[in-house]
């Protein structure tokens, strides 16, 4: 009996060590399963939102107007996207999908949700809104855009943000267009440092995640600026 108990205890210990090893190397597998499922749900919802957007009369008129200009200027293009972003923002609510974030350097490709509550971030990267403590603009609206994400749980979208470098691209693919940002700076700040959301003369993207790994004492912040925009969506 004692031998069986000892073997069972050893097996349990090895299982715990294996789980810890997997978590340290790749992030918590249990919460990742939940987020992977939620990402599939969000992808379907976003596809539906894209179909509604493309079928809307306002969108149709915008397409007709743009077709009358052979080579629209960058200013006109940004203005069109800004108007679309402001209109898109009116129907948003916490937990709804708003678009997709793609960062080639770290292999990230996930749906972004509206809001940064625990429930929101369990689904994927979250866009800072009023309920987050500080409302930020949608991509293309011309202000500060902020997105937060986990590093060790819930599919850990921002686990490798510390590997990002100046010059790397970040894409935000929205139903109303595609925005490209270029990273220019990264720093560590306190957990309650809201100065990271200070406005700049250009549209600024702020990526926020807890730092160091397995701790929430600080945040690692990545800054990027808008360098390209398309009225066509990649969704």
N, C-alpha and C positions, 0 to 999 in steps of 0.2 A: 504493500500500500504506500509506504513512504517513498519507494522508488518511483512508483507511478506519479505520485504527487511531485516529486523532484523533477521528473521528465516534463510534466505539464508546466511546472514553473519555468523551466528552462526554455520550453517552446514559447511561452508567453513573453519571456524576457527577450528572446530573439525576435519575436514579432514586433515588440515595442521598438527595439533597436532598428529594425528594418524600416518601420514607419517613420521614425525620427530621421533616418538616413535619407529616405525618399523626400521628406519634407524639406530637409536642409538643402538637398540638391535641386529638386524641381518644384518645391512648394507643396502645400497641403493638398493631397489627392482627393480627400472627401469633399471639401468645399468646391474644388475644381470641377467635380462631376456635376454639382448643382449649377454652377455658372455656365458650363458647357451647354446644359439643357436650356437655361434661360437665354443664352446667346442664340440658340436655334429659334426660340419663340420670338425674340426681338427681331431676328432677320426676316421672319415672315411678316411681322408687323410693319417693319420698315419698307419691305417690298410693296405692301398694300398702300402705305403712305405715299410711296413713289408713284404708284399708279394713279392715286387720287390727285396728286400734285400735277402730273402730266396732263390729266384730263380736265383740270380746272380752267375756266374761261380766262382768268387773269394770265395764267401760264401760256395759254394758246395765243393771246394777244401779244405777249412778250416775244414769242417765237416769230410771229408775223412781222412785228416791228424790227426785230434784229435781222430778218432776212432782207429788209430793204436797204441795209447798209452793208456794202461788200466787205469792208474791213473796219469794223467798229473800233474806236480808240480804247485804250486801256482804262481811261477815266469813265467812259460810257459803260464799259463792261463791269467795272467795280460798282458803279451806281446801280446798275440793273441787279447785281447780286445783292447789294445792300437792301434794296426795296423788297426783294424776294425773302431775304432773311428776316426782315421786320414783320413781313406778313406771316411767314412760317411760325414765328415765335408766338403769335397770338393764340394758336391752338395747342400749345405744349402744356403738359402736366407732368408731375413727378413720376419717374419710372418709365416714361415713354421713350422709345428710341428716337434719336435725332439725326444720326448719321453714322459713319464708320471712320475710325482712326487707323491709319496705316503708317508704320514707321519701319522702313526697310532695314535699317541698321540692326534692329533688335528683333526683327521678324514678327512685329506686332500687327495684327489685323483683326479688329474687334468692333462690335457695335457699341456706340456711346449712348448712355441713357441720360435723361434729364434729371438732375439732382445728385446730391452727394450724401444722402442719408445712408445708414448701414444697409437698409434694404435695397437702395439704389445701387450701391457699390458692390453688392453681392451679385448683381446681374452683369456688371462690367464697368469700364471706366465711366465716370460721371461728370456731367457739365455743371459747374457752379451756377446755381440760380439763387433767387431770393431766400428760399428755404435753407440754402447752404450756409447762410450767414453773410454772404456778399454776392449780389447778382452780377453776372458777367454777360457780355454780349454773345450772340451766336456767331459762328464763323462767317466772315464776309460783311458783318454789320459795321465794321470800322472801329470797334473799341477793343477792350481787353477780353480775351477768350480764355477761360481757365477750365482745365480738366484734371480730375484726380483719379487715382487708381491704386489698387492694392499691390504689394510686392511679394507677399508670401502666401496669401490665401485667395480663394475665389478666382482661380485661374491666373492669379498674379500678373495682370497685364503690364505693370510697370516694374517688374522685378529687375530688369536689366537697364533701367534708365541711366544708371551710373556709367554705362558704356557709351552713351551718346556723346558726340563730339561736335564742335562748332563746324557748321557747313552741312551737317546732316539734314535731310528733308523729313518733314512730317506732313502727311496729307490728311485733310478732313473732307470726306466725301459726303455731301449733303444732298437731299432730294432736289435742291434748287441750284446746285453747282458744286465744283470741286476747288478747294483752296490748298495752296502749297505754301508751307512755312519753312524757313531755314533757321536752324538753331544757331544762336550766337553766344550763349552764356549759360552757366550752370553754377548753383551755389547751395549751401546748406543753411537753413534758417531755423529759428525756433518754431515750435508747433503752432504758436498763435501769432506769428508774424504776417500781418495782412498787407504789409508794404509791397509785397510781391505783385499786388494787383494794381499798382500805380500806373496811370495812363502814360502813353508815349505818343509822339507825333504820328506813329504808324500803328497798324493793327498788330497787337502783341498776343502771342499764344503762351500760356503758362501751364506747364505740366507739373503736377504736385504729387508726391508720394512720401510715405513715412521713411524715416532714416534714423539709425541704420536698420538693416534687416532685423526683423523680429523685435522692433522697438518703435515707439511712437513719440519719443522725446523730441525729435527734430523732423524736418522735412527736407527732401532733396528737390530742388526746384530747377526746372529746365525752361529757359526762355527762347522763344523763336519769333521771327517777324514774318509777316505776309510778304511773299515775293512773287506769287503767281496765282492767277484765278481763271477759271473757265466757267462759262454759263452751262456747260454740259456736265451732267452728273455721271460718275462711274458706277453708281449703285446698280 
